[in-house]
Amino acid sequence: MRAALVVTGTEVLEGRVRDENGAMVAASLAAAGVQVQRITVVGDALDDIRSAVAEALAGGADLVVTTGGLGPTHDDRTMEAVALAAGVGMVIDQHALEMVRAAIATVPARASQQTRETGARKQATLPEGAVALPPPGTAPGAVLAVGDALVVVLPGPPWECAATWESARALPQVAALLGHGEGSAPLELRLANVVESEFMEAIDRADPEARGLVVGVCARPGELEVTIRPPGPVADEFVAFLEQGFPGAIFARDGSTVEQVVGAALHARGDLLGTAESCTGGLLGARLTSVPGSSAWYAGGVVSYSNAVKESGLGVPAGLIDRHGAVSAEVAGAMAQGAMERLGCARAIAITGVAGPGGGTPEKPVGLVYVGIGGPDGVTVHELRLHGDRERIRMRTCTIAMHLLRTALAS
Amino acid sequence: MRAALVVTGTEVLEGRVRDENGAMVAASLAAAGVQVQRITVVGDALDDIRSAVAEALAGGADLVVTTGGLGPTHDDRTMEAVALAAGVGMVIDQHALEMVRAAIATVPARASQQTRETGARKQATLPEGAVALPPPGTAPGAVLAVGDALVVVLPGPPWECAATWESARALPQVAALLGHGEGSAPLELRLANVVESEFMEAIDRADPEARGLVVGVCARPGELEVTIRPPGPVADEFVAFLEQGFPGAIFARDGSTVEQVVGAALHARGDLLGTAESCTGGLLGARLTSVPGSSAWYAGGVVSYSNAVKESGLGVPAGLIDRHGAVSAEVAGAMAQGAMERLGCARAIAITGVAGPGGGTPEKPVGLVYVGIGGPDGVTVHELRLHGDRERIRMRTCTIAMHLLRTALAS
């Protein structure tokens, strides 16, 4: 079972937008145990799309998924490119046309009636033999059989793409194809507080290949993600070996993020969390509240970017900032204490640091961050020294801070 | 001048990580006026990388840039793949070896001396004839001439990739190649408060192709990004036509983000901004503080996720929440007022809404958001009704809220 993805979009080729759609479909296929061989990103030109699809089919892909290029204008040519690659013509699909007309009727009429109808007919023109997929926006997707392979054509806006992919997966012919991958979804571990090089050495020593396992390691800021294929007793044995070598490092075995793990631990204890953020400016709160239902365990926070807000919003004594500086263990501790008191929370995370690119000094360089973890037994402050650019330092700080709280909750 | 990118990484193929490196290089090339023809994402297998590089060269690319696969372990085989595609052997580069040894010496020794030296020799083994690029981490990149084309090999960790790409661009042979694109960097406009379909109709009517212009439109949550090529009097005329058709919509002509534009406007007035966030949980503060130097105009915020924090942290009267609900124009207004008073700011943005997926009711469905904009003349509240998933609603809310403040600052 081989899959290939063709992502269309000049904005991705010009680096103005990160591809979300290819990643979404790839993750969905990986969860079904299907390995994507290649993702090809091309522009909006008809022949670029056609050749990418044709190459994927010629390369032996059983499943080709395209995203983007299904809009109402003449620039949107993915359906035509797929028809050319498959060697079939284009026809108006009456069912698709009705669905598009119904979808257009629900959005406010900004364009003329004639423009709307022209657009609708264009969006309902599909490769001959294709099955239309209902449009979450106004663009229907399609599934086309080409020999023994299937081509699934999805729209470009990420939420439309995700919804149409769900429709496609529900079709019997797609479900049957994906069924071949079933049961071989990999084990997906997440580890924290592990040095990558040390981990890689341990993996090499264990020689998973000799055991018939394929182990993938992906370093994320502050974490490692490890996939082990195929699942089964040998994989479980390998996990036990990792547990022994890196005690306490594995924090999730089901792909859960640290946000979810921390939220579940807080919820289980009935503890509320409050945050006090300086250099991360709200990023920690944003990541915690990316979890649906986080209001059950997250009360809120203070983004104390200025010293004045550290004093007024968190009760950090002005003298403390004068004596030790805003980026100091003392201020991080006072911020965590203030967050618990002011926000009425049993637990707190406080962050103050130098994210750069400016503001660093020899004593307090860019990347120096203090994290205060508050709980019923008081506040503990941790000093971090991080490398990288502003966004990397901010993102990594939040990840490490959540792991520090996770460890505190587990003890 | 044709460029192609080859991104290696099983984690990208499995959808666990968004590709940052291809996007970074693509954006850098686009800014130099070089159009990327294709981005190919492949896994770590030697032959997959080799064939992607070989296809790019065979397809007539003048510049091929690869990212990833330069680590010390036997899984990292991009250098070997490039050598195979170019038809040259592999040799230890003494200069590269010295650079790797020096880089390794600065990081704490976690691995044995022998493992480190083996890794160093592996990382210093380059395609014959390649020029080594200094390693920001421990992996040197390389530039290899293949006929008239150049292959640039970059490491995978995003900040190492970006730094090595800068080194590569400084090499005379790469600079000369990129020079061919110079002077044709596109005009890059950003627009807000425009309906995409309406905008596309206007573009179609204006027929830029007949004027010799290539116009690219990219919809982002709440914004449109428009690139116009080539720059010059005809492009300027086209911008004037857009200004007339969509008065006030163009908010940046140099690629500035709304965060940067709002920050500059606040700074010019000497006004401080404070935020009060409920459903966005800190995302607005995180986006504002992604701008280096934002402390000059951003004081901080209150993430009032719970009603208790809305009352204690922002002074929202409990009765107001009881009467109108936490998601209401009244509470948004009180949050903005509270943010100005509590944070000592002349300007405030307050956000309260239903981000979903749960929590919606027929009266207050998922996607209903109230944004309060506070200033010297008081508070104005705007009602938004957004579609999409939780992250899309949160991200779009922040973008729209910043545009509402931008408009208020301009009046």
Interface residues (C-beta under 8 A of the other chain):
Chain A: G9 T10 E11 V12 L13 E14 G15 R16 V17 R18 D19 E20 G22 A23 M24 V25 A26 A27 S28 L29 A30 Q35 V36 Q37 R38 I39 T40 V41 V42 G43 D48 A52 P72 T73 R110 A111 T115 P157 P158 W159 A162 V195 S197 E198 M200 E201 D204 G216 C218 A219 R220 E225 T227 L272 G274 T275 E277 C279 T280 G281 G282 L283 L284 G285 A286 L288 T289 S290 P292 G293 S294 S295 Y298 A299 G300 G301 V302 V303 S304 Y305 S306 A308 V309 S312 G313 R342 L343 G344 G356 P357 G358 H387 G388 D389 R390 E391 R392 R394
Chain B: G9 T10 E11 V12 L13 E14 G15 R16 V17 R18 D19 E20 G22 A23 M24 V25 A26 A27 S28 L29 A30 Q35 V36 Q37 R38 I39 T40 V41 V42 G43 D48 A52 G71 P72 T73 H74 R110 A111 T115 G119 P157 P158 W159 A162 V195 S197 E198 M200 E201 D204 G216 C218 A219 R220 E225 T227 L272 G274 T275 E277 C279 T280 G281 G282 L283 L284 G285 A286 L288 T289 S290 P292 G293 S294 S295 Y298 A299 G300 G301 V302 V303 S304 Y305 S306 A308 V309 S312 G313 R342 L343 G344 G356 P357 G358 H387 G388 D389 R390 E391 R392 R394
